[in-house]
Amino acid sequence: MIIITNMTPTTSTITPYDRVTELKAFDQAKTGVQGLVDAGIQHVPRIFINQPETIPKAPTSIELPLIDLGSLDRASTVEKIREASKNLGLFQVVNHGIPLSVMDETLKGVRRFHEQDVETKKWFYTRDASNNVVYNSNIDLYVRRGELEGHFFFGYGSVTSKGGRIARGV
C-alpha cells in the first residue's frame, strides 16, 4: 500500500483575462511547461491557477489500491480494478510479470525523449490521439481548469509520427 499526501497550494488574486487566448498561445508554442521554465518565467501562468472556491476538497491522504495480477481469483482482481478505476482513477499493480529491466529501460527512454532539443520534440507535439506518438502538455488543457500536470508521452506501437519522424532514443 502507498499513501499519497497532498500539499496545500498558495493562491493569489487573479484579474480577469482571456483564458482561451492564453491557452492557445501556450499550446501553439509546443514547448509545454518546460518551455516556460526555459524562458525564465517568474510566476505560474494564470491558466494553471484555480481560485480556492473552484478546487474540490480532497482528502489529505489517499490509500492507493494494490492490484495483484498474480492472484488466482480473476473475478476479484477485475472487481478491484473496476472499483479503483471508478473511485480513484489509479492503482498500483504488482506481480504483473514485466521484468524490472524493461520498466527501467522504459523510464530511461522517456527521459531520453524529454532531454531532446525542443525543435525535435515539437514534431511529436499533437492533440491528435490517432497519431502513433502523442506528446503534449495537459492532455485536458482545454477542458479542466488549472492543475499543472506536466507533460505526457504516449507511445502506441510504432514510435514513428504521421509525418514519418522517429522518436529517437525511445
MOFEN-V554076 format. One record per residue. N is the residue number from 1. RES is the residue in three letters. SS is DSSP state (hx for helix, st for strand, lp for the rest). PHI is phi in radians with two decimals (none if undefined). Layout:
# MOFEN-V554076
n res ss phi
N RES SS PHI
N RES SS PHI
This chain:
# MOFEN-V554076
n res ss phi
1 MET lp none
2 ILE st -2.06
3 ILE st -1.87
4 ILE st -1.88
5 THR st -1.92
6 ASN lp -1.79
7 MET lp -1.88
8 THR lp -1.49
9 PRO lp -1.33
10 THR lp -1.60
11 THR lp -2.24
12 SER lp -2.44
13 THR lp -1.30
14 ILE lp -2.06
15 THR lp -1.48
16 PRO lp -1.03
17 TYR lp -2.75
18 ASP lp -1.58
19 ARG hx -1.00
20 VAL hx -1.06
21 THR hx -1.09
22 GLU hx -1.18
23 LEU hx -1.08
24 LYS hx -1.10
25 ALA hx -1.09
26 PHE hx -1.07
27 ASP hx -1.18
28 GLN hx -1.22
29 ALA hx -1.16
30 LYS lp 1.01
31 THR lp -1.98
32 GLY hx 1.06
33 VAL hx -1.12
34 GLN hx -1.05
35 GLY hx -1.10
36 LEU hx -1.15
37 VAL hx -1.11
38 ASP hx -1.08
39 ALA lp -1.38
40 GLY lp 1.44
41 ILE lp -1.00
42 GLN lp -1.83
43 HIS lp -2.40
44 VAL lp -1.17
45 PRO lp -1.03
46 ARG hx -1.04
47 ILE hx -1.14
48 PHE hx -1.85
49 ILE lp -1.98
50 ASN lp -1.90
51 GLN lp -1.27
52 PRO hx -0.92
53 GLU hx -1.23
54 THR hx -1.66
55 ILE lp -1.66
56 PRO lp -1.10
57 LYS lp -1.17
58 ALA lp -2.07
59 PRO lp -1.12
60 THR lp -1.31
61 SER st -2.55
62 ILE st -2.22
63 GLU st -1.60
64 LEU st -1.36
65 PRO lp -1.08
66 LEU st -1.85
67 ILE st -1.88
68 ASP st -1.74
69 LEU lp -1.30
70 GLY lp -1.48
71 SER lp -1.14
72 LEU lp -1.47
73 ASP lp -1.60
74 ARG hx -1.06
75 ALA hx -1.06
76 SER hx -1.15
77 THR hx -1.10
78 VAL hx -1.07
79 GLU hx -1.12
80 LYS hx -1.11
81 ILE hx -1.13
82 ARG hx -1.02
83 GLU hx -1.14
84 ALA hx -1.11
85 SER hx -1.15
86 LYS hx -1.24
87 ASN hx -1.52
88 LEU lp -2.15
89 GLY lp 1.64
90 LEU lp -2.74
91 PHE lp -2.84
92 GLN st -1.77
93 VAL st -1.94
94 VAL st -2.17
95 ASN lp 0.99
96 HIS lp -1.56
97 GLY lp 1.51
98 ILE lp -1.50
99 PRO lp -1.06
100 LEU hx -0.99
101 SER hx -1.10
102 VAL hx -1.22
103 MET hx -1.12
104 ASP hx -1.08
105 GLU hx -1.17
106 THR hx -1.09
107 LEU hx -1.07
108 LYS hx -1.10
109 GLY hx -1.10
110 VAL hx -1.12
111 ARG hx -1.07
112 ARG hx -1.06
113 PHE hx -1.05
114 HIS hx -1.22
115 GLU hx -1.46
116 GLN lp -1.18
117 ASP lp -1.19
118 VAL hx -1.00
119 GLU hx -1.07
120 THR hx -1.16
121 LYS hx -1.17
122 LYS hx -1.04
123 TRP lp -1.07
124 PHE lp -1.77
125 TYR st -1.28
126 THR lp -2.73
127 ARG lp -1.95
128 ASP lp -1.50
129 ALA lp -1.19
130 SER lp -1.45
131 ASN lp -1.23
132 ASN lp -1.15
133 VAL st -2.14
134 VAL st -2.10
135 TYR st -2.26
136 ASN st -2.80
137 SER st -1.95
138 ASN lp 0.92
139 ILE lp -0.95
140 ASP lp -1.88
141 LEU lp -0.90
142 TYR lp -1.60
143 VAL lp -1.88
144 ARG lp -1.83
145 ARG lp -1.39
146 GLY lp 1.22
147 GLU lp 0.95
148 LEU lp -1.22
149 GLU lp -1.67
150 GLY lp 1.51
151 HIS st -1.70
152 PHE st -2.15
153 PHE st -2.27
154 PHE st -2.11
155 GLY st -2.03
156 TYR lp -2.03
157 GLY lp 1.18
158 SER lp -1.11
159 VAL lp -1.84
160 THR st -1.77
161 SER lp -1.34
162 LYS lp -1.02
163 GLY lp -1.38
164 GLY lp 1.57
165 ARG lp -1.26
166 ILE st -1.93
167 ALA lp -1.33
168 ARG lp -1.13
169 GLY lp 1.38
170 VAL lp -1.63
